[in-house]
Amino acid sequence: MPRTTMPSTKEWLTGGDRIAVRGRAGEHRLFVRQDGPPDGLPVTLLHGFPTSSHDWSPIVPRLVEAGCRVLNVDMLGFGDSDKPRSHRYSVLEQADLVEAVWEKLGVGDTALVAHDYGVSVGQELLARDPLRVLRMAWLNGGLYPDLHRPVPMQRLLHGPLGVLLRYGITERSFCSSLRGVFGAPVGDEDLHRMWEGVARRHGQLLAPRLLRYIDDRRTHQSRWIAALESYPRSTLFLWGPADPISGAHVLPRLRERMPHAVVHELSGPPAVGHYPQVEAPEEVGRVLAAFLRRP
């Protein structure tokens, strides 16, 4: 049986706060959590769809041990942050809100570590101010929209039937869908904790609205790909090849377009899938800590 690697939802949330920040459509309260020494290397972690910052909890202790000041944010519509029902969610606003959190907490230059949905937010932040980002680490995500392969349920929820299908999202269907994108086994308790972040304030009903990030990727792909490929500082791709969404088929392009970057393939055994930080937290934490602290 896989062991539990994530703290309880209560424990994770108790370590953070909900703070008010202003976005394009008014003020929102976002869950934020900071761990590590106040004078440590600033690192901002950007989570994926449809879960929350809790995904990063298995690796946070390793980054803290390495002397990092780790900032986690539940983006709008996710986890313990506000989840307005009729909101028009966009990656651009999510980037605005991350910048607002940085300003409120006094975070200046920072390393970025991004996964899945978070890679699009990370690319937007890079496009705005690349020199603010000290170094960049990417975990499985749709960096190149033409290589992104959403699972069938994502395609359905993103389509015209999504407003109806969202009512059928249950913990059972959520866990089944996640198991389909994992390579390494993940324990039932960790899956339950990931679901708790989705279901908090009935967040599963927002899936069709949040999935508009797929459209944002197509709209902004030229600018975002240029920001990725022209970033002048240290870059790491920490990649699960068994991921059917953004897995091994992405690596040849990354190696071709960014030969200066470090590519660490989580080939196992077992080979890791779409959630490296949950499936292989020891290796991911070790590699990330070494990358972030490297001169």
PAPADO-919823 format. One record per residue (C-alpha): x, y, z; residue number from 1; residue in three letters. Coordinates in nm, 3 decimals. Example, Ala and Ser with C-alpha at 12.3 -4.5 7.8 and 13.67 -1.06 7.14 Angstrom:
<recs>
@c1 = 1.230, c2 = -0.450, c3 = 0.780, nr = 1, rest = ALA
@c1 = 1.367, c2 = -0.106, c3 = 0.714, nr = 2, rest = SER
</recs>
This chain:
<recs>
@c1 = 0.000, c2 = 0.000, c3 = 0.000, nr = 1, rest = MET
@c1 = 0.137, c2 = 0.347, c3 = -0.088, nr = 2, rest = PRO
@c1 = 0.205, c2 = 0.554, c3 = 0.220, nr = 3, rest = ARG
@c1 = 0.033, c2 = 0.884, c3 = 0.294, nr = 4, rest = THR
@c1 = 0.264, c2 = 1.176, c3 = 0.212, nr = 5, rest = THR
@c1 = 0.031, c2 = 1.477, c3 = 0.250, nr = 6, rest = MET
@c1 = -0.063, c2 = 1.635, c3 = 0.586, nr = 7, rest = PRO
@c1 = -0.434, c2 = 1.652, c3 = 0.665, nr = 8, rest = SER
@c1 = -0.632, c2 = 1.932, c3 = 0.506, nr = 9, rest = THR
@c1 = -0.687, c2 = 2.087, c3 = 0.849, nr = 10, rest = LYS
@c1 = -0.314, c2 = 2.083, c3 = 0.924, nr = 11, rest = GLU
@c1 = -0.227, c2 = 2.234, c3 = 0.586, nr = 12, rest = TRP
@c1 = -0.483, c2 = 2.514, c3 = 0.612, nr = 13, rest = LEU
@c1 = -0.398, c2 = 2.592, c3 = 0.975, nr = 14, rest = THR
@c1 = -0.047, c2 = 2.683, c3 = 0.861, nr = 15, rest = GLY
@c1 = -0.174, c2 = 2.960, c3 = 0.631, nr = 16, rest = GLY
@c1 = -0.416, c2 = 3.251, c3 = 0.606, nr = 17, rest = ASP
@c1 = -0.680, c2 = 3.390, c3 = 0.372, nr = 18, rest = ARG
@c1 = -0.579, c2 = 3.737, c3 = 0.259, nr = 19, rest = ILE
@c1 = -0.767, c2 = 3.997, c3 = 0.054, nr = 20, rest = ALA
@c1 = -0.614, c2 = 4.105, c3 = -0.277, nr = 21, rest = VAL
@c1 = -0.758, c2 = 4.292, c3 = -0.573, nr = 22, rest = ARG
@c1 = -0.789, c2 = 4.148, c3 = -0.922, nr = 23, rest = GLY
@c1 = -0.946, c2 = 4.266, c3 = -1.247, nr = 24, rest = ARG
@c1 = -1.300, c2 = 4.205, c3 = -1.122, nr = 25, rest = ALA
@c1 = -1.270, c2 = 4.327, c3 = -0.765, nr = 26, rest = GLY
@c1 = -1.136, c2 = 4.199, c3 = -0.435, nr = 27, rest = GLU
@c1 = -1.095, c2 = 3.830, c3 = -0.355, nr = 28, rest = HIS
@c1 = -0.968, c2 = 3.635, c3 = -0.057, nr = 29, rest = ARG
@c1 = -0.696, c2 = 3.385, c3 = -0.139, nr = 30, rest = LEU
@c1 = -0.540, c2 = 3.118, c3 = 0.080, nr = 31, rest = PHE
@c1 = -0.166, c2 = 3.173, c3 = 0.118, nr = 32, rest = VAL
@c1 = 0.094, c2 = 2.992, c3 = 0.321, nr = 33, rest = ARG
@c1 = 0.459, c2 = 3.073, c3 = 0.384, nr = 34, rest = GLN
@c1 = 0.710, c2 = 2.822, c3 = 0.522, nr = 35, rest = ASP
@c1 = 1.080, c2 = 2.852, c3 = 0.597, nr = 36, rest = GLY
@c1 = 1.310, c2 = 3.127, c3 = 0.726, nr = 37, rest = PRO
@c1 = 1.199, c2 = 3.484, c3 = 0.649, nr = 38, rest = PRO
@c1 = 1.541, c2 = 3.558, c3 = 0.501, nr = 39, rest = ASP
@c1 = 1.550, c2 = 3.238, c3 = 0.295, nr = 40, rest = GLY
@c1 = 1.561, c2 = 3.213, c3 = -0.085, nr = 41, rest = LEU
@c1 = 1.211, c2 = 3.317, c3 = -0.203, nr = 42, rest = PRO
@c1 = 1.032, c2 = 3.038, c3 = -0.393, nr = 43, rest = VAL
@c1 = 0.675, c2 = 3.059, c3 = -0.524, nr = 44, rest = THR
@c1 = 0.491, c2 = 2.734, c3 = -0.601, nr = 45, rest = LEU
@c1 = 0.207, c2 = 2.740, c3 = -0.857, nr = 46, rest = LEU
@c1 = -0.034, c2 = 2.446, c3 = -0.844, nr = 47, rest = HIS
@c1 = -0.238, c2 = 2.270, c3 = -1.111, nr = 48, rest = GLY
@c1 = -0.597, c2 = 2.202, c3 = -1.215, nr = 49, rest = PHE
@c1 = -0.824, c2 = 2.101, c3 = -1.050, nr = 50, rest = PRO
@c1 = -0.653, c2 = 2.072, c3 = -0.713, nr = 51, rest = THR
@c1 = -0.470, c2 = 2.321, c3 = -0.487, nr = 52, rest = SER
@c1 = -0.147, c2 = 2.420, c3 = -0.317, nr = 53, rest = SER
@c1 = -0.190, c2 = 2.116, c3 = -0.090, nr = 54, rest = HIS
@c1 = -0.033, c2 = 1.916, c3 = -0.378, nr = 55, rest = ASP
@c1 = 0.301, c2 = 2.075, c3 = -0.288, nr = 56, rest = TRP
@c1 = 0.286, c2 = 1.981, c3 = 0.080, nr = 57, rest = SER
@c1 = 0.496, c2 = 1.661, c3 = 0.047, nr = 58, rest = PRO
@c1 = 0.798, c2 = 1.857, c3 = -0.083, nr = 59, rest = ILE
@c1 = 0.773, c2 = 2.177, c3 = 0.123, nr = 60, rest = VAL
@c1 = 0.973, c2 = 2.035, c3 = 0.420, nr = 61, rest = PRO
@c1 = 1.264, c2 = 1.946, c3 = 0.188, nr = 62, rest = ARG
@c1 = 1.269, c2 = 2.297, c3 = 0.042, nr = 63, rest = LEU
@c1 = 1.256, c2 = 2.450, c3 = 0.391, nr = 64, rest = VAL
@c1 = 1.550, c2 = 2.231, c3 = 0.497, nr = 65, rest = GLU
@c1 = 1.740, c2 = 2.372, c3 = 0.198, nr = 66, rest = ALA
@c1 = 1.688, c2 = 2.725, c3 = 0.333, nr = 67, rest = GLY
@c1 = 1.403, c2 = 2.834, c3 = 0.106, nr = 68, rest = CYS
@c1 = 1.122, c2 = 3.073, c3 = 0.198, nr = 69, rest = ARG
@c1 = 0.833, c2 = 2.890, c3 = 0.031, nr = 70, rest = VAL
@c1 = 0.515, c2 = 3.069, c3 = -0.075, nr = 71, rest = LEU
@c1 = 0.206, c2 = 2.869, c3 = -0.168, nr = 72, rest = ASN
@c1 = -0.109, c2 = 3.028, c3 = -0.309, nr = 73, rest = VAL
@c1 = -0.445, c2 = 2.869, c3 = -0.383, nr = 74, rest = ASP
@c1 = -0.541, c2 = 3.044, c3 = -0.703, nr = 75, rest = MET
@c1 = -0.888, c2 = 3.193, c3 = -0.742, nr = 76, rest = LEU
@c1 = -1.144, c2 = 2.913, c3 = -0.778, nr = 77, rest = GLY
@c1 = -0.918, c2 = 2.652, c3 = -0.616, nr = 78, rest = PHE
@c1 = -0.862, c2 = 2.506, c3 = -0.270, nr = 79, rest = GLY
@c1 = -0.946, c2 = 2.739, c3 = 0.018, nr = 80, rest = ASP
@c1 = -0.954, c2 = 3.056, c3 = -0.192, nr = 81, rest = SER
@c1 = -1.274, c2 = 3.229, c3 = -0.299, nr = 82, rest = ASP
@c1 = -1.475, c2 = 3.042, c3 = -0.560, nr = 83, rest = LYS
@c1 = -1.717, c2 = 3.289, c3 = -0.720, nr = 84, rest = PRO
@c1 = -1.971, c2 = 3.093, c3 = -0.924, nr = 85, rest = ARG
@c1 = -2.038, c2 = 3.330, c3 = -1.214, nr = 86, rest = SER
@c1 = -1.682, c2 = 3.461, c3 = -1.249, nr = 87, rest = HIS
@c1 = -1.501, c2 = 3.462, c3 = -1.582, nr = 88, rest = ARG
@c1 = -1.175, c2 = 3.295, c3 = -1.480, nr = 89, rest = TYR
@c1 = -0.862, c2 = 3.370, c3 = -1.679, nr = 90, rest = SER
@c1 = -0.492, c2 = 3.297, c3 = -1.657, nr = 91, rest = VAL
@c1 = -0.419, c2 = 3.668, c3 = -1.691, nr = 92, rest = LEU
@c1 = -0.619, c2 = 3.746, c3 = -1.377, nr = 93, rest = GLU
@c1 = -0.453, c2 = 3.461, c3 = -1.190, nr = 94, rest = GLN
@c1 = -0.117, c2 = 3.620, c3 = -1.272, nr = 95, rest = ALA
@c1 = -0.250, c2 = 3.957, c3 = -1.153, nr = 96, rest = ASP
@c1 = -0.352, c2 = 3.799, c3 = -0.823, nr = 97, rest = LEU
@c1 = -0.015, c2 = 3.627, c3 = -0.773, nr = 98, rest = VAL
@c1 = 0.152, c2 = 3.965, c3 = -0.827, nr = 99, rest = GLU
@c1 = -0.090, c2 = 4.120, c3 = -0.576, nr = 100, rest = ALA
@c1 = 0.002, c2 = 3.852, c3 = -0.321, nr = 101, rest = VAL
@c1 = 0.371, c2 = 3.924, c3 = -0.379, nr = 102, rest = TRP
@c1 = 0.312, c2 = 4.294, c3 = -0.323, nr = 103, rest = GLU
@c1 = 0.105, c2 = 4.239, c3 = -0.009, nr = 104, rest = LYS
@c1 = 0.360, c2 = 4.002, c3 = 0.144, nr = 105, rest = LEU
@c1 = 0.666, c2 = 4.203, c3 = 0.038, nr = 106, rest = GLY
@c1 = 0.800, c2 = 3.936, c3 = -0.200, nr = 107, rest = VAL
@c1 = 1.038, c2 = 4.081, c3 = -0.456, nr = 108, rest = GLY
@c1 = 1.243, c2 = 3.862, c3 = -0.687, nr = 109, rest = ASP
@c1 = 1.152, c2 = 3.495, c3 = -0.650, nr = 110, rest = THR
@c1 = 1.215, c2 = 3.153, c3 = -0.799, nr = 111, rest = ALA
@c1 = 0.907, c2 = 2.998, c3 = -0.960, nr = 112, rest = LEU
@c1 = 0.806, c2 = 2.632, c3 = -0.958, nr = 113, rest = VAL
@c1 = 0.495, c2 = 2.555, c3 = -1.166, nr = 114, rest = ALA
@c1 = 0.280, c2 = 2.251, c3 = -1.243, nr = 115, rest = HIS
@c1 = -0.006, c2 = 2.193, c3 = -1.491, nr = 116, rest = ASP
@c1 = -0.243, c2 = 2.497, c3 = -1.481, nr = 117, rest = TYR
@c1 = 0.032, c2 = 2.678, c3 = -1.294, nr = 118, rest = GLY
@c1 = 0.268, c2 = 2.657, c3 = -1.593, nr = 119, rest = VAL
@c1 = 0.038, c2 = 2.889, c3 = -1.788, nr = 120, rest = SER
@c1 = 0.033, c2 = 3.134, c3 = -1.497, nr = 121, rest = VAL
@c1 = 0.411, c2 = 3.100, c3 = -1.478, nr = 122, rest = GLY
@c1 = 0.451, c2 = 3.170, c3 = -1.850, nr = 123, rest = GLN
@c1 = 0.236, c2 = 3.483, c3 = -1.818, nr = 124, rest = GLU
@c1 = 0.445, c2 = 3.603, c3 = -1.524, nr = 125, rest = LEU
@c1 = 0.764, c2 = 3.537, c3 = -1.724, nr = 126, rest = LEU
@c1 = 0.626, c2 = 3.731, c3 = -2.020, nr = 127, rest = ALA
@c1 = 0.556, c2 = 4.029, c3 = -1.794, nr = 128, rest = ARG
@c1 = 0.884, c2 = 4.047, c3 = -1.603, nr = 129, rest = ASP
@c1 = 1.135, c2 = 3.768, c3 = -1.669, nr = 130, rest = PRO
@c1 = 1.411, c2 = 3.923, c3 = -1.460, nr = 131, rest = LEU
@c1 = 1.195, c2 = 3.913, c3 = -1.149, nr = 132, rest = ARG
@c1 = 1.213, c2 = 3.532, c3 = -1.171, nr = 133, rest = VAL
@c1 = 1.540, c2 = 3.412, c3 = -1.020, nr = 134, rest = LEU
@c1 = 1.513, c2 = 3.066, c3 = -1.175, nr = 135, rest = ARG
@c1 = 1.232, c2 = 2.854, c3 = -1.314, nr = 136, rest = MET
@c1 = 1.130, c2 = 2.490, c3 = -1.263, nr = 137, rest = ALA
@c1 = 0.849, c2 = 2.331, c3 = -1.463, nr = 138, rest = TRP
@c1 = 0.660, c2 = 2.011, c3 = -1.380, nr = 139, rest = LEU
@c1 = 0.425, c2 = 1.839, c3 = -1.625, nr = 140, rest = ASN
@c1 = 0.206, c2 = 2.096, c3 = -1.798, nr = 141, rest = GLY
@c1 = 0.088, c2 = 2.232, c3 = -2.132, nr = 142, rest = GLY
@c1 = 0.384, c2 = 2.454, c3 = -2.218, nr = 143, rest = LEU
@c1 = 0.310, c2 = 2.392, c3 = -2.587, nr = 144, rest = TYR
@c1 = -0.066, c2 = 2.388, c3 = -2.654, nr = 145, rest = PRO
@c1 = -0.036, c2 = 2.165, c3 = -2.961, nr = 146, rest = ASP
@c1 = 0.117, c2 = 1.891, c3 = -2.743, nr = 147, rest = LEU
@c1 = -0.144, c2 = 1.912, c3 = -2.467, nr = 148, rest = HIS
@c1 = -0.368, c2 = 1.602, c3 = -2.455, nr = 149, rest = ARG
@c1 = -0.658, c2 = 1.659, c3 = -2.212, nr = 150, rest = PRO
@c1 = -0.827, c2 = 1.348, c3 = -2.076, nr = 151, rest = VAL
@c1 = -1.177, c2 = 1.267, c3 = -2.210, nr = 152, rest = PRO
@c1 = -1.357, c2 = 1.409, c3 = -1.906, nr = 153, rest = MET
@c1 = -1.170, c2 = 1.738, c3 = -1.941, nr = 154, rest = GLN
@c1 = -1.273, c2 = 1.760, c3 = -2.306, nr = 155, rest = ARG
@c1 = -1.636, c2 = 1.696, c3 = -2.214, nr = 156, rest = LEU
@c1 = -1.636, c2 = 1.946, c3 = -1.927, nr = 157, rest = LEU
@c1 = -1.475, c2 = 2.203, c3 = -2.154, nr = 158, rest = HIS
@c1 = -1.747, c2 = 2.153, c3 = -2.415, nr = 159, rest = GLY
@c1 = -2.113, c2 = 2.257, c3 = -2.433, nr = 160, rest = PRO
@c1 = -2.224, c2 = 1.974, c3 = -2.201, nr = 161, rest = LEU
@c1 = -1.990, c2 = 2.085, c3 = -1.924, nr = 162, rest = GLY
@c1 = -2.256, c2 = 2.287, c3 = -1.740, nr = 163, rest = VAL
@c1 = -2.456, c2 = 1.966, c3 = -1.697, nr = 164, rest = LEU
@c1 = -2.173, c2 = 1.716, c3 = -1.650, nr = 165, rest = LEU
@c1 = -2.023, c2 = 1.915, c3 = -1.363, nr = 166, rest = ARG
@c1 = -2.304, c2 = 1.791, c3 = -1.136, nr = 167, rest = TYR
@c1 = -2.180, c2 = 1.436, c3 = -1.188, nr = 168, rest = GLY
@c1 = -1.833, c2 = 1.503, c3 = -1.050, nr = 169, rest = ILE
@c1 = -1.796, c2 = 1.299, c3 = -0.731, nr = 170, rest = THR
@c1 = -1.503, c2 = 1.192, c3 = -0.519, nr = 171, rest = GLU
@c1 = -1.520, c2 = 0.851, c3 = -0.683, nr = 172, rest = ARG
@c1 = -1.507, c2 = 0.991, c3 = -1.039, nr = 173, rest = SER
@c1 = -1.236, c2 = 1.239, c3 = -0.940, nr = 174, rest = PHE
@c1 = -1.013, c2 = 0.968, c3 = -0.792, nr = 175, rest = CYS
@c1 = -1.069, c2 = 0.743, c3 = -1.091, nr = 176, rest = SER
@c1 = -0.969, c2 = 1.022, c3 = -1.328, nr = 177, rest = SER
@c1 = -0.654, c2 = 1.102, c3 = -1.130, nr = 178, rest = LEU
@c1 = -0.548, c2 = 0.738, c3 = -1.116, nr = 179, rest = ARG
@c1 = -0.566, c2 = 0.742, c3 = -1.494, nr = 180, rest = GLY
@c1 = -0.293, c2 = 1.009, c3 = -1.516, nr = 181, rest = VAL
@c1 = -0.065, c2 = 0.874, c3 = -1.242, nr = 182, rest = PHE
@c1 = 0.229, c2 = 0.651, c3 = -1.322, nr = 183, rest = GLY
@c1 = 0.339, c2 = 0.571, c3 = -0.967, nr = 184, rest = ALA
@c1 = 0.080, c2 = 0.460, c3 = -0.709, nr = 185, rest = PRO
@c1 = -0.074, c2 = 0.721, c3 = -0.477, nr = 186, rest = VAL
@c1 = -0.250, c2 = 0.630, c3 = -0.153, nr = 187, rest = GLY
@c1 = -0.625, c2 = 0.662, c3 = -0.102, nr = 188, rest = ASP
@c1 = -0.578, c2 = 0.910, c3 = 0.182, nr = 189, rest = GLU
@c1 = -0.374, c2 = 1.145, c3 = -0.036, nr = 190, rest = ASP
@c1 = -0.638, c2 = 1.123, c3 = -0.308, nr = 191, rest = LEU
@c1 = -0.905, c2 = 1.207, c3 = -0.052, nr = 192, rest = HIS
@c1 = -0.709, c2 = 1.514, c3 = 0.059, nr = 193, rest = ARG
@c1 = -0.672, c2 = 1.629, c3 = -0.300, nr = 194, rest = MET
@c1 = -1.048, c2 = 1.589, c3 = -0.343, nr = 195, rest = TRP
@c1 = -1.115, c2 = 1.794, c3 = -0.031, nr = 196, rest = GLU
@c1 = -0.943, c2 = 2.091, c3 = -0.193, nr = 197, rest = GLY
@c1 = -1.154, c2 = 2.054, c3 = -0.507, nr = 198, rest = VAL
@c1 = -1.484, c2 = 2.006, c3 = -0.323, nr = 199, rest = ALA
@c1 = -1.435, c2 = 2.285, c3 = -0.070, nr = 200, rest = ARG
@c1 = -1.720, c2 = 2.535, c3 = -0.124, nr = 201, rest = ARG
@c1 = -1.849, c2 = 2.304, c3 = -0.402, nr = 202, rest = HIS
@c1 = -1.555, c2 = 2.393, c3 = -0.621, nr = 203, rest = GLY
@c1 = -1.612, c2 = 2.093, c3 = -0.848, nr = 204, rest = GLN
@c1 = -1.900, c2 = 2.289, c3 = -1.003, nr = 205, rest = LEU
@c1 = -1.650, c2 = 2.543, c3 = -1.137, nr = 206, rest = LEU
@c1 = -1.467, c2 = 2.294, c3 = -1.358, nr = 207, rest = ALA
@c1 = -1.611, c2 = 2.416, c3 = -1.692, nr = 208, rest = PRO
@c1 = -1.525, c2 = 2.778, c3 = -1.607, nr = 209, rest = ARG
@c1 = -1.173, c2 = 2.697, c3 = -1.487, nr = 210, rest = LEU
@c1 = -1.106, c2 = 2.486, c3 = -1.796, nr = 211, rest = LEU
@c1 = -1.116, c2 = 2.801, c3 = -2.006, nr = 212, rest = ARG
@c1 = -0.743, c2 = 2.811, c3 = -1.940, nr = 213, rest = TYR
@c1 = -0.720, c2 = 2.577, c3 = -2.242, nr = 214, rest = ILE
@c1 = -0.853, c2 = 2.861, c3 = -2.457, nr = 215, rest = ASP
@c1 = -0.616, c2 = 3.108, c3 = -2.289, nr = 216, rest = ASP
@c1 = -0.323, c2 = 2.886, c3 = -2.385, nr = 217, rest = ARG
@c1 = -0.421, c2 = 2.899, c3 = -2.751, nr = 218, rest = ARG
@c1 = -0.486, c2 = 3.273, c3 = -2.745, nr = 219, rest = THR
@c1 = -0.154, c2 = 3.362, c3 = -2.584, nr = 220, rest = HIS
@c1 = 0.065, c2 = 3.077, c3 = -2.708, nr = 221, rest = GLN
@c1 = 0.304, c2 = 3.286, c3 = -2.918, nr = 222, rest = SER
@c1 = 0.379, c2 = 3.524, c3 = -2.633, nr = 223, rest = ARG
@c1 = 0.400, c2 = 3.250, c3 = -2.370, nr = 224, rest = TRP
@c1 = 0.622, c2 = 3.019, c3 = -2.576, nr = 225, rest = ILE
@c1 = 0.853, c2 = 3.312, c3 = -2.652, nr = 226, rest = ALA
@c1 = 0.875, c2 = 3.390, c3 = -2.279, nr = 227, rest = ALA
@c1 = 0.958, c2 = 3.027, c3 = -2.201, nr = 228, rest = LEU
@c1 = 1.222, c2 = 2.984, c3 = -2.469, nr = 229, rest = GLU
@c1 = 1.390, c2 = 3.322, c3 = -2.423, nr = 230, rest = SER
@c1 = 1.413, c2 = 3.309, c3 = -2.042, nr = 231, rest = TYR
@c1 = 1.781, c2 = 3.384, c3 = -1.973, nr = 232, rest = PRO
@c1 = 1.830, c2 = 3.219, c3 = -1.636, nr = 233, rest = ARG
@c1 = 1.850, c2 = 2.863, c3 = -1.502, nr = 234, rest = SER
@c1 = 1.564, c2 = 2.637, c3 = -1.610, nr = 235, rest = THR
@c1 = 1.469, c2 = 2.289, c3 = -1.492, nr = 236, rest = LEU
@c1 = 1.213, c2 = 2.051, c3 = -1.639, nr = 237, rest = PHE
@c1 = 1.119, c2 = 1.794, c3 = -1.376, nr = 238, rest = LEU
@c1 = 0.905, c2 = 1.559, c3 = -1.579, nr = 239, rest = TRP
@c1 = 0.690, c2 = 1.251, c3 = -1.532, nr = 240, rest = GLY
@c1 = 0.712, c2 = 1.057, c3 = -1.863, nr = 241, rest = PRO
@c1 = 0.416, c2 = 0.827, c3 = -1.788, nr = 242, rest = ALA
@c1 = 0.175, c2 = 1.122, c3 = -1.798, nr = 243, rest = ASP
@c1 = -0.080, c2 = 1.080, c3 = -2.083, nr = 244, rest = PRO
@c1 = -0.156, c2 = 1.455, c3 = -2.083, nr = 245, rest = ILE
@c1 = 0.188, c2 = 1.619, c3 = -2.095, nr = 246, rest = SER
@c1 = 0.432, c2 = 1.334, c3 = -2.062, nr = 247, rest = GLY
@c1 = 0.720, c2 = 1.180, c3 = -2.258, nr = 248, rest = ALA
@c1 = 0.591, c2 = 1.316, c3 = -2.590, nr = 249, rest = HIS
@c1 = 0.676, c2 = 1.672, c3 = -2.473, nr = 250, rest = VAL
@c1 = 1.041, c2 = 1.602, c3 = -2.388, nr = 251, rest = LEU
@c1 = 1.189, c2 = 1.595, c3 = -2.742, nr = 252, rest = PRO
@c1 = 1.062, c2 = 1.946, c3 = -2.807, nr = 253, rest = ARG
@c1 = 1.192, c2 = 2.075, c3 = -2.475, nr = 254, rest = LEU
@c1 = 1.534, c2 = 1.930, c3 = -2.547, nr = 255, rest = ARG
@c1 = 1.534, c2 = 2.070, c3 = -2.902, nr = 256, rest = GLU
@c1 = 1.410, c2 = 2.421, c3 = -2.821, nr = 257, rest = ARG
@c1 = 1.588, c2 = 2.467, c3 = -2.486, nr = 258, rest = MET
@c1 = 1.916, c2 = 2.274, c3 = -2.500, nr = 259, rest = PRO
@c1 = 2.060, c2 = 2.483, c3 = -2.216, nr = 260, rest = HIS
@c1 = 1.790, c2 = 2.367, c3 = -1.970, nr = 261, rest = ALA
@c1 = 1.826, c2 = 2.078, c3 = -1.726, nr = 262, rest = VAL
@c1 = 1.581, c2 = 1.794, c3 = -1.795, nr = 263, rest = VAL
@c1 = 1.529, c2 = 1.547, c3 = -1.513, nr = 264, rest = HIS
@c1 = 1.309, c2 = 1.260, c3 = -1.628, nr = 265, rest = GLU
@c1 = 1.134, c2 = 1.076, c3 = -1.345, nr = 266, rest = LEU
@c1 = 1.160, c2 = 0.739, c3 = -1.514, nr = 267, rest = SER
@c1 = 1.139, c2 = 0.524, c3 = -1.201, nr = 268, rest = GLY
@c1 = 1.062, c2 = 0.245, c3 = -1.178, nr = 269, rest = PRO
@c1 = 0.778, c2 = 0.301, c3 = -1.169, nr = 270, rest = PRO
@c1 = 0.779, c2 = 0.589, c3 = -1.415, nr = 271, rest = ALA
@c1 = 0.602, c2 = 0.897, c3 = -1.276, nr = 272, rest = VAL
@c1 = 0.290, c2 = 1.047, c3 = -1.434, nr = 273, rest = GLY
@c1 = 0.114, c2 = 1.383, c3 = -1.423, nr = 274, rest = HIS
@c1 = 0.164, c2 = 1.472, c3 = -1.053, nr = 275, rest = TYR
@c1 = 0.539, c2 = 1.432, c3 = -0.982, nr = 276, rest = PRO
@c1 = 0.526, c2 = 1.614, c3 = -0.648, nr = 277, rest = GLN
@c1 = 0.263, c2 = 1.372, c3 = -0.517, nr = 278, rest = VAL
@c1 = 0.382, c2 = 1.053, c3 = -0.689, nr = 279, rest = GLU
@c1 = 0.755, c2 = 1.087, c3 = -0.614, nr = 280, rest = ALA
@c1 = 0.793, c2 = 1.354, c3 = -0.344, nr = 281, rest = PRO
@c1 = 1.133, c2 = 1.237, c3 = -0.218, nr = 282, rest = GLU
@c1 = 1.300, c2 = 1.258, c3 = -0.559, nr = 283, rest = GLU
@c1 = 1.118, c2 = 1.575, c3 = -0.661, nr = 284, rest = VAL
@c1 = 1.205, c2 = 1.745, c3 = -0.333, nr = 285, rest = GLY
@c1 = 1.569, c2 = 1.643, c3 = -0.357, nr = 286, rest = ARG
@c1 = 1.611, c2 = 1.756, c3 = -0.719, nr = 287, rest = VAL
@c1 = 1.424, c2 = 2.082, c3 = -0.667, nr = 288, rest = LEU
@c1 = 1.618, c2 = 2.171, c3 = -0.352, nr = 289, rest = ALA
@c1 = 1.950, c2 = 2.113, c3 = -0.529, nr = 290, rest = ALA
@c1 = 1.840, c2 = 2.317, c3 = -0.832, nr = 291, rest = PHE
@c1 = 1.710, c2 = 2.609, c3 = -0.627, nr = 292, rest = LEU
@c1 = 2.021, c2 = 2.632, c3 = -0.411, nr = 293, rest = ARG
@c1 = 2.269, c2 = 2.584, c3 = -0.695, nr = 294, rest = ARG
@c1 = 2.502, c2 = 2.886, c3 = -0.742, nr = 295, rest = PRO
</recs>
